[in-house]
Amino acid sequence: MEVMTSQTESVQGPYWDRVEGPVTAVRWAPLVLLSGSLLCSIVVPVASGRLGYLLLIVLSVASALLAGWWMRRRELSTSSRVAICAAHLSMTAAMIAISPVYGIFGFFGYIIAMLLFDGPALIVALGLNALIMAGSQVGGFGQAVSDWRAFLALSLVNAGVVAVIVHFGMKRAREVQQREAAADALAEVSRRNQELQDQLLERAHEQGILQERERLSREIHDTVAQDLVAIVSQLEAIDSEGDWRPRVDAAKSLARDGLGEARRAVSALRSPLLDDASAAQAVRALVDDWSSRHHIRARLTVHGTPARTEQDQVILRVCQEALSNVARHSGASCVEVELQYTQDGLLLQVRDDGRGFDPLLAQAGHGLRNMRERVEAVGGSLDVESNSGAGCLIGVAAPA
């Protein structure tokens, strides 16, 4: 039975959050108030003489030791708090009975009640201390009996003052709790926000990796793969021609160009054709070189005033891919390339007279998909028009 009682007994530390000001000052309060009361009792003679002074000293030391003990405890059971308060009130009443000036120390009873109790127990403790303080104010408990009206009035006044103090003290305690709850909520929100930011950064990193893979895939397809196809075409043509040296020279040139493009693709640099030229100049060089290698007539028409823009790389790569597709798949004899500079950006058209194809069936390949991804990545659009036996038209609009 004793074990069960100890388990159900409330354990609580002092309510230090109710203290206005530093906690250290409150810890020193009983010693300061007791010293002041003892000095005042010397000025105001004690009726019981030396015995009274001896009792005051003993009770003062006991009160100081009791306060010093429990104010440093982190946990106090309900029975311990009741015993501490009862001992303090009893010793305070005894000291006031010997010397009414010990009402100075009696104010500490209000602090004890605020630190130890809550709810109805707090009201009872404050009320008892108010009665003890009234006894001091009327000049001692003996005087309280003969002048009970004054004692009652002072008790009511003390209770009223204490009620006001408790009201504002509890209000402040609630505000402190609300601020602490708000701070905890803010800390939780900050923690969740940090977690979301970490997740966002992680996803952005993953997305960046995917985008870089896609970029390298497009660059390799548009440069190295195309050059390798062209090299194979040149080498395969050796068997059908007597003079093989021009074909080998062309294959060597393609291999060198492909190596340069591969290095630039890994470094995310522009095509070497754009190093010192605009898109119009780079496309013209591309068209002329492509025409001479594949023996297909190709003509470039430029409208507007050529100038270097941020979309030159996109236009060149799309034109390069379109011409590569013509050489590999169309069987065309003529290609028309048109590049137009406008206020809104660049327009590119690549038209051939080849066998054509069904655009829906060609979407799965890397060529059209890479072209479309390049153009859409800069906010542009790509259109493909083709029918079997009617050639193909690829149109690109890239914003300025």
C-alpha positions as CSV (number, residue, x, y, z in Angstrom):
1,M,0.0,0.0,0.0
2,E,2.8,2.4,0.8
3,V,4.4,1.7,-2.6
4,M,1.2,2.5,-4.4
5,T,0.8,5.7,-2.6
6,S,4.3,6.9,-3.4
7,Q,3.7,6.1,-7.1
8,T,0.4,8.1,-7.3
9,E,1.7,11.1,-5.3
10,S,2.3,14.2,-7.4
11,V,5.9,15.2,-7.9
12,Q,6.7,18.8,-8.9
13,G,9.5,21.2,-8.6
14,P,9.1,24.8,-7.5
15,Y,7.3,27.1,-10.0
16,W,10.3,29.3,-10.7
17,D,8.6,30.6,-13.9
18,R,6.4,32.7,-11.6
19,V,9.3,34.6,-10.2
20,E,9.7,38.2,-11.4
21,G,13.5,38.8,-11.8
22,P,16.5,36.6,-11.1
23,V,15.9,33.4,-9.3
24,T,19.1,34.0,-7.2
25,A,17.5,37.0,-5.6
26,V,14.6,35.0,-4.4
27,R,16.9,32.3,-3.0
28,W,18.5,35.0,-0.8
29,A,15.2,36.6,0.2
30,P,14.6,34.5,3.3
31,L,18.0,35.2,4.8
32,V,17.7,39.0,4.1
33,L,14.2,39.2,5.5
34,L,15.1,37.2,8.6
35,S,18.2,39.4,9.2
36,G,16.0,42.5,8.9
37,S,13.4,41.1,11.3
38,L,16.0,40.1,13.8
39,L,17.6,43.6,13.8
40,C,14.2,45.3,14.2
41,S,13.4,43.0,17.1
42,I,16.5,44.4,18.8
43,V,15.3,48.0,18.3
44,V,11.8,47.1,19.5
45,P,12.3,45.2,22.8
46,V,10.8,41.7,23.1
47,A,8.5,41.3,26.1
48,S,9.7,37.8,26.9
49,G,13.3,39.0,27.4
50,R,16.3,36.8,26.8
51,L,14.3,33.7,26.3
52,G,12.4,35.4,23.5
53,Y,15.5,36.5,21.7
54,L,16.9,32.9,22.0
55,L,13.7,31.5,20.5
56,L,13.8,34.1,17.7
57,I,17.4,33.1,16.9
58,V,16.6,29.4,16.9
59,L,13.5,29.8,14.8
60,S,15.3,32.2,12.4
61,V,18.1,29.7,11.8
62,A,15.6,26.8,11.3
63,S,13.6,28.9,8.8
64,A,16.7,29.8,6.9
65,L,17.9,26.2,6.8
66,L,14.5,24.9,5.7
67,A,14.2,27.5,2.9
68,G,17.8,26.8,1.8
69,W,17.0,23.1,1.6
70,W,13.8,23.0,-0.4
71,M,14.5,25.8,-2.7
72,R,17.4,23.8,-4.2
73,R,15.3,20.7,-4.7
74,R,14.3,19.9,-8.3
75,E,11.4,17.6,-7.3
76,L,9.1,17.8,-4.3
77,S,6.2,15.5,-3.6
78,T,2.8,16.9,-2.6
79,S,3.2,15.8,1.0
80,S,6.7,17.4,1.1
81,R,5.3,20.7,-0.2
82,V,2.5,20.7,2.4
83,A,4.9,19.9,5.2
84,I,7.3,22.7,4.1
85,C,4.5,25.2,4.0
86,A,3.0,24.1,7.3
87,A,6.5,24.3,9.0
88,H,7.1,27.8,7.6
89,L,3.7,29.2,8.6
90,S,4.1,27.7,12.1
91,M,7.6,29.1,12.6
92,T,6.5,32.5,11.2
93,A,3.5,32.6,13.5
94,A,5.6,31.7,16.5
95,M,8.2,34.4,15.7
96,I,5.4,37.0,15.2
97,A,3.9,36.0,18.5
98,I,7.3,36.7,20.2
99,S,8.0,39.9,18.1
100,P,5.4,41.4,15.8
101,V,8.2,43.0,13.7
102,Y,8.8,39.5,12.2
103,G,5.9,40.4,9.9
104,I,8.8,41.6,7.7
105,F,9.7,37.9,7.2
106,G,6.1,37.0,6.9
107,F,6.0,38.4,3.3
108,F,8.1,35.5,2.3
109,G,5.1,33.2,3.0
110,Y,3.4,34.6,-0.1
111,I,6.5,33.7,-2.2
112,I,6.5,30.2,-0.7
113,A,2.8,29.7,-1.6
114,M,3.4,30.9,-5.1
115,L,6.4,28.6,-5.6
116,L,4.9,25.4,-4.1
117,F,1.2,25.4,-4.9
118,D,-1.3,25.8,-7.6
119,G,-5.1,25.9,-7.7
120,P,-7.1,25.6,-4.4
121,A,-4.0,24.7,-2.4
122,L,-2.4,28.0,-3.4
123,I,-5.5,30.0,-2.2
124,V,-5.5,28.2,1.1
125,A,-1.8,28.8,1.7
126,L,-2.1,32.5,0.7
127,G,-5.1,32.9,3.0
128,L,-3.3,31.4,6.0
129,N,-0.3,33.7,5.4
130,A,-2.7,36.7,5.1
131,L,-4.1,35.9,8.6
132,I,-0.6,35.6,10.1
133,M,0.4,38.9,8.5
134,A,-2.7,40.6,10.0
135,G,-1.6,39.4,13.4
136,S,1.7,41.2,12.9
137,Q,0.0,44.3,11.7
138,V,-2.3,44.7,14.7
139,G,0.7,44.3,17.1
140,G,0.7,40.6,17.8
141,F,-1.8,37.8,18.2
142,G,-2.7,38.9,21.7
143,Q,-3.8,42.2,20.4
144,A,-5.7,40.5,17.6
145,V,-7.9,38.8,20.1
146,S,-8.8,42.1,21.9
147,D,-9.1,44.1,18.6
148,W,-10.6,41.4,16.4
149,R,-12.4,43.9,14.2
150,A,-9.0,45.4,13.1
151,F,-7.6,42.0,12.8
152,L,-10.4,40.9,10.5
153,A,-10.3,44.1,8.4
154,L,-6.5,43.7,7.9
155,S,-7.0,40.1,7.0
156,L,-9.5,41.0,4.3
157,V,-7.2,43.8,3.0
158,N,-4.3,41.4,2.9
159,A,-6.4,38.8,1.1
160,G,-7.5,41.4,-1.4
161,V,-4.0,42.6,-2.1
162,V,-2.8,39.0,-2.4
163,A,-5.7,38.2,-4.8
164,V,-4.7,41.1,-7.1
165,I,-1.0,40.0,-7.0
166,V,-1.9,36.4,-7.7
167,H,-4.2,37.4,-10.6
168,F,-1.5,39.3,-12.4
169,G,1.1,36.7,-11.4
170,M,-1.0,33.9,-12.9
171,K,-1.7,36.0,-16.0
172,R,2.0,36.5,-16.5
173,A,2.7,32.8,-16.0
174,R,0.1,32.0,-18.7
175,E,1.7,34.5,-21.0
176,V,5.1,32.9,-20.3
177,Q,3.7,29.5,-21.1
178,Q,2.1,30.8,-24.3
179,R,5.4,32.4,-25.4
180,E,7.2,29.2,-24.6
181,A,4.6,27.2,-26.6
182,A,4.9,29.7,-29.5
183,A,8.7,29.4,-29.4
184,D,8.4,25.6,-29.4
185,A,6.0,25.7,-32.3
186,L,8.3,28.1,-34.2
187,A,11.2,25.8,-33.5
188,E,9.2,22.9,-34.8
189,V,8.2,24.8,-37.9
190,S,11.8,25.8,-38.5
191,R,12.9,22.2,-38.1
192,R,10.4,21.0,-40.6
193,N,11.3,23.9,-42.9
194,Q,14.9,22.9,-42.7
195,E,14.0,19.3,-43.5
196,L,12.0,20.4,-46.5
197,Q,14.9,22.6,-47.7
198,D,17.3,19.6,-47.3
199,Q,14.8,17.5,-49.3
200,L,14.5,20.2,-51.9
201,L,18.3,20.5,-52.2
202,E,18.6,16.8,-52.5
203,R,16.0,16.6,-55.2
204,A,17.5,19.6,-57.0
205,H,20.9,17.8,-56.9
206,E,19.3,14.7,-58.3
207,Q,17.5,16.7,-61.0
208,G,20.7,18.4,-61.9
209,I,22.4,15.0,-62.3
210,L,19.5,13.9,-64.6
211,Q,19.7,17.1,-66.6
212,E,23.4,16.7,-67.0
213,R,23.0,13.1,-68.2
214,E,20.4,14.2,-70.7
215,R,22.7,17.1,-71.9
216,L,25.6,14.7,-72.4
217,S,23.3,12.2,-74.2
218,R,22.2,14.9,-76.6
219,E,25.7,16.3,-77.1
220,I,27.2,12.8,-77.7
221,H,24.3,12.0,-80.1
222,D,24.6,15.3,-82.0
223,T,28.4,15.2,-82.2
224,V,30.3,12.0,-81.7
225,A,27.6,9.6,-82.9
226,Q,27.0,11.7,-86.1
227,D,30.7,11.9,-86.8
228,L,31.1,8.2,-86.3
229,V,28.3,7.5,-88.7
230,A,29.9,9.8,-91.2
231,I,33.3,8.1,-90.8
232,V,31.7,4.7,-91.3
233,S,30.0,6.0,-94.5
234,Q,33.3,7.3,-95.8
235,L,35.1,4.0,-95.1
236,E,32.3,1.9,-96.6
237,A,32.6,3.9,-99.8
238,I,36.2,2.9,-100.3
239,D,35.3,-0.5,-101.6
240,S,33.3,1.1,-104.5
241,E,35.9,3.6,-105.6
242,G,39.4,3.2,-107.0
243,D,40.9,6.3,-105.3
244,W,40.5,5.6,-101.6
245,R,42.8,8.4,-100.3
246,P,40.1,11.2,-100.3
247,R,37.8,9.0,-98.4
248,V,40.5,8.2,-95.8
249,D,41.4,11.9,-95.5
250,A,37.7,12.8,-95.0
251,A,37.4,10.1,-92.3
252,K,40.5,11.5,-90.5
253,S,39.0,15.0,-90.6
254,L,35.7,13.7,-89.2
255,A,37.5,11.9,-86.5
256,R,39.4,15.0,-85.5
257,D,36.2,17.1,-85.5
258,G,34.4,14.4,-83.4
259,L,37.2,14.4,-80.8
260,G,37.0,18.1,-80.5
261,E,33.2,18.0,-80.2
262,A,33.4,15.3,-77.6
263,R,35.8,17.3,-75.4
264,R,33.6,20.3,-75.7
265,A,30.5,18.3,-74.9
266,V,32.0,17.0,-71.6
267,S,33.0,20.6,-70.8
268,A,29.6,22.0,-71.7
269,L,31.3,24.4,-74.2
270,R,29.9,25.8,-77.4
271,S,30.6,24.2,-80.8
272,P,34.0,25.2,-82.3
273,L,32.0,26.6,-85.2
274,L,30.6,29.3,-82.8
275,D,34.0,30.3,-81.4
276,D,34.3,33.4,-83.5
277,A,31.1,33.4,-85.6
278,S,27.3,34.0,-85.4
279,A,24.7,31.3,-85.9
280,A,24.4,32.3,-89.6
281,Q,28.2,31.8,-90.2
282,A,28.3,28.6,-88.3
283,V,25.3,27.1,-90.0
284,R,26.8,28.1,-93.4
285,A,30.0,26.4,-92.6
286,L,28.1,23.3,-91.4
287,V,25.9,23.2,-94.5
288,D,28.9,23.6,-96.9
289,D,30.9,20.9,-95.1
290,W,27.9,18.6,-94.9
291,S,27.1,19.0,-98.6
292,S,30.7,18.3,-99.7
293,R,30.9,15.2,-97.6
294,H,27.6,13.6,-98.5
295,H,27.4,14.9,-102.1
296,I,24.0,16.3,-101.6
297,R,23.1,19.8,-102.9
298,A,22.4,22.1,-99.9
299,R,21.6,25.8,-99.9
300,L,21.4,28.3,-97.0
301,T,19.3,31.4,-97.1
302,V,19.6,34.0,-94.3
303,H,17.1,36.7,-93.7
304,G,17.7,39.7,-91.4
305,T,20.9,41.0,-89.9
306,P,23.1,38.2,-88.5
307,A,24.2,38.7,-84.9
308,R,25.4,36.5,-82.1
309,T,22.7,35.4,-79.7
310,E,22.3,33.1,-76.7
311,Q,20.4,30.6,-78.9
312,D,23.1,30.1,-81.5
313,Q,24.2,26.8,-79.9
314,V,20.6,25.5,-80.1
315,I,20.1,26.5,-83.7
316,L,23.4,25.0,-84.8
317,R,22.8,21.7,-83.0
318,V,19.3,21.3,-84.3
319,C,20.5,22.1,-87.9
320,Q,23.3,19.6,-87.4
321,E,20.9,16.9,-86.3
322,A,18.4,17.6,-89.1
323,L,21.1,17.4,-91.7
324,S,22.4,14.2,-90.2
325,N,18.9,12.6,-90.4
326,V,18.7,13.7,-94.0
327,A,22.0,12.0,-94.9
328,R,21.1,8.8,-93.0
329,H,17.4,8.3,-93.7
330,S,15.9,10.5,-96.4
331,G,17.7,9.7,-99.7
332,A,17.2,13.3,-100.6
333,S,19.0,15.0,-103.5
334,C,18.5,18.6,-102.3
335,V,18.2,20.4,-99.0
336,E,17.0,23.9,-98.4
337,V,18.1,25.6,-95.1
338,E,16.5,28.9,-94.1
339,L,17.6,31.0,-91.1
340,Q,15.7,34.2,-90.2
341,Y,16.6,36.8,-87.6
342,T,13.6,38.5,-86.1
343,Q,12.9,40.8,-83.1
344,D,11.5,37.8,-81.2
345,G,14.4,35.5,-81.9
346,L,15.6,33.0,-84.5
347,L,13.7,30.9,-87.0
348,L,15.2,27.9,-88.6
349,Q,13.8,25.7,-91.4
350,V,15.4,22.6,-92.9
351,R,13.5,21.2,-95.9
352,D,14.5,18.1,-98.0
353,D,13.0,16.4,-101.0
354,G,13.6,12.9,-99.7
355,R,11.3,9.9,-99.1
356,G,9.7,11.4,-95.9
357,F,8.4,9.5,-92.9
358,D,5.6,9.3,-90.4
359,P,6.5,11.8,-87.6
360,L,4.6,9.7,-85.0
361,L,6.7,6.7,-85.7
362,A,9.9,8.6,-85.5
363,Q,9.3,10.2,-82.0
364,A,11.0,7.3,-80.2
365,G,14.4,7.9,-81.7
366,H,17.0,10.1,-80.2
367,G,17.2,12.5,-83.1
368,L,13.8,14.3,-83.0
369,R,13.6,13.9,-79.2
370,N,16.9,15.5,-78.6
371,M,16.1,18.4,-81.0
372,R,12.7,19.0,-79.3
373,E,14.3,18.9,-75.8
374,R,17.0,21.3,-76.8
375,V,14.5,23.8,-78.2
376,E,12.0,23.5,-75.4
377,A,14.7,23.9,-72.8
378,V,15.2,27.5,-74.0
379,G,11.5,28.2,-74.3
380,G,11.2,27.6,-78.0
381,S,9.2,25.2,-80.2
382,L,9.9,22.6,-82.9
383,D,7.5,21.5,-85.6
384,V,7.9,18.5,-87.9
385,E,6.0,18.1,-91.2
386,S,6.5,15.0,-93.3
387,N,4.6,12.4,-95.3
388,S,5.8,9.3,-97.1
389,G,7.3,10.3,-100.4
390,A,6.9,14.0,-99.8
391,G,10.1,15.0,-98.0
392,C,10.4,16.6,-94.6
393,L,10.2,20.1,-93.1
394,I,11.6,20.8,-89.7
395,G,10.8,24.3,-88.2
396,V,12.4,25.8,-85.1
397,A,11.5,29.0,-83.3
398,A,14.0,30.0,-80.6
399,P,13.2,33.1,-78.5
400,A,15.7,36.0,-78.2
